[in-house]
């Protein structure tokens, strides 16, 4: 992975796309910030790679990839998000920076 690589979350329902660009590392690990909102793609102890809001609340996680299987970067593929009473399925895709 190149340090300028970005990630996109592509919503399966309607192809809406959110881009995450590299930002300052968090707790010694790489991190990415959503370009249009204060949401980060970060490593959360005991939960693995997640998306979190400014308060640190987890609002997205990979589906079907156990924490023990996760490595130094967010796993590409199917992710689920939840905010209040809404949930969506996304595909996480690496995009060259």
N, C-alpha and C positions, 0 to 999 in steps of 0.2 A: 504494500500500500504506500502510495506517495503522500507526504505530509499535507499536500494541498487538495487531496481528494475530498470530494463532498459526498453526501448521501441525499437521496430523494426518497420520500415516502409517497407512493402512488396509490391512491385510494381505488380499490377495486370497483366500488359502486358506480363511480362517475369519472374516474381518471384524474380527479383533482390531485395536484402535486404540491408537496411542501419540500423545500430545499433546506438542507442543513449544511453549514459551512464550518470549517475548522475554527476553533476558538481556543482560549487558554485552557491548558489541561486542568483537570479536577482530580484531586487526591492521587496525583502521580500518573494518571491515565489520560490518553487523548480524549477530547470532547468536541462536540459539534453543536452549533447554535442554529435554530431555525431563523431564516432570513427575515420573516415578517412578524415574529412574535417572540416573547421571552419563554421559549421552550428549548431544552437542551437534550442532546443525546449523550448519555453519560453512563458510567459504571456505577451501580448502586450495590453496596455491600449486601450480601445474602440474596440479592435479587438478580444480579447480573446486569446486562445492558438494558437500559430503559430510557424512555423519554420522561422528563420531569419539568414541572413548571417552576416559576420563580421562588415558590415556597418549598420546593423540593418534593412536591407530591408526585408520585409516579402516575403517569397517565397513558403509558404505552409500553408493551413488552413483546418480545418475540414469541411466536407460537411454535411449539414443538421442538424447542431447543432448550434443554435443561441447563441450569447455571453451570454445572460441572463440565458441560460440553462447550461452553462459550470460551472464546480466546481473547486476544488482545484488541479486537475490533468488533463492532456490532455485527451480528450475523445477518447476512442478506437473506431475503425471503419473506415469509409471511409474518406480519406483526399485527397485534390487536391494540386498539386504543379505546379508552373509556374516559368520558368526561360527563359528570352528572348522570343522566339517564340515557346517554347516547354512546354507542359503540360502533367502531368501523374496523374493517379489515384493510390493511395496506400491504404493499410489497416494498421492502427496503432494497434499494438498488444503489450501488456505488457509481459515482459519476466522476470522471477525471476532472481535476481542478484547474 
